[in-house]
Amino acid sequence: MADELATDIIEKIKAHADTNGGEITTKTELTALGIHSLELTEIIFDLEEAYGIEIEMNTVDAWSNLKNVGDMVEAVRVLIAKKG
């Protein structure tokens, strides 16, 4: 079950993803959503802006480290915790 942060991030991902009407969960692979480097960059920007965090990785690093939605949620969760 997704928590509030995960739900919020999934909503942001939906704005850039091609879901074909399918549900997005934390287990959903980013590549299955048709998310490529440009979309990933836009999602990262949205997350930085929404949570007042800085995701210090270039898109290539992000792409190799973030395989599914859950990975993205955890990365944001860690950065929010460090900020607090």
C-alpha positions as CSV (number, residue, x, y, z in Angstrom):
1,M,0.0,0.0,0.0
2,A,1.4,3.4,-1.0
3,D,1.8,6.1,1.6
4,E,1.0,9.8,1.0
5,L,4.5,10.6,-0.4
6,A,4.3,7.6,-2.8
7,T,0.8,8.6,-3.9
8,D,1.9,12.2,-4.6
9,I,4.9,11.1,-6.6
10,I,2.8,8.7,-8.6
11,E,0.5,11.6,-9.5
12,K,3.5,13.6,-10.7
13,I,4.8,10.6,-12.7
14,K,1.3,10.2,-14.3
15,A,1.6,13.7,-15.8
16,H,4.6,12.6,-17.8
17,A,3.9,8.8,-18.3
18,D,2.1,6.8,-20.9
19,T,0.0,4.6,-18.7
20,N,-2.3,3.2,-21.4
21,G,-5.0,3.3,-18.7
22,G,-3.0,1.0,-16.5
23,E,-2.4,1.6,-12.8
24,I,0.9,2.9,-11.5
25,T,2.3,1.4,-8.3
26,T,5.6,1.6,-6.6
27,K,6.5,-1.7,-8.4
28,T,5.9,-0.2,-11.8
29,E,9.1,-0.1,-13.9
30,L,9.8,3.4,-15.3
31,T,10.6,2.0,-18.7
32,A,7.1,0.4,-18.8
33,L,5.6,3.9,-18.5
34,G,7.4,5.1,-21.6
35,I,9.5,7.5,-19.4
36,H,12.8,8.4,-21.1
37,S,15.5,10.8,-20.1
38,L,13.6,14.0,-21.0
39,E,10.5,12.9,-19.0
40,L,12.7,11.8,-16.1
41,T,14.4,15.2,-16.1
42,E,11.0,16.9,-16.0
43,I,9.8,14.6,-13.2
44,I,12.9,15.2,-11.1
45,F,12.4,19.0,-11.6
46,D,8.8,18.6,-10.4
47,L,9.9,16.7,-7.3
48,E,12.6,19.1,-6.5
49,E,10.2,22.0,-6.7
50,A,7.4,20.3,-4.8
51,Y,9.6,19.2,-1.9
52,G,12.3,21.8,-1.8
53,I,15.0,19.3,-2.3
54,E,17.9,19.0,-4.7
55,I,18.4,15.7,-6.5
56,E,22.1,15.7,-7.2
57,M,22.5,13.3,-10.1
58,N,22.6,13.8,-13.8
59,T,20.0,12.1,-15.9
60,V,22.3,9.2,-16.8
61,D,23.0,8.4,-13.1
62,A,19.3,8.8,-12.3
63,W,18.3,6.5,-15.1
64,S,20.7,3.8,-14.0
65,N,19.8,4.1,-10.3
66,L,16.0,4.5,-10.5
67,K,14.4,1.4,-12.0
68,N,10.9,1.6,-10.7
69,V,8.5,4.1,-9.1
70,G,9.4,2.8,-5.6
71,D,13.1,3.6,-6.2
72,M,12.1,7.2,-7.0
73,V,9.9,7.4,-3.9
74,E,12.7,6.2,-1.7
75,A,15.2,8.6,-3.2
76,V,12.9,11.5,-2.5
77,R,12.1,10.2,1.0
78,V,15.9,10.1,1.9
79,L,16.4,13.7,0.6
80,I,13.4,15.0,2.5
81,A,14.8,13.4,5.7
82,K,18.2,14.9,5.2
83,K,16.7,18.3,4.7
84,G,14.7,18.1,7.9
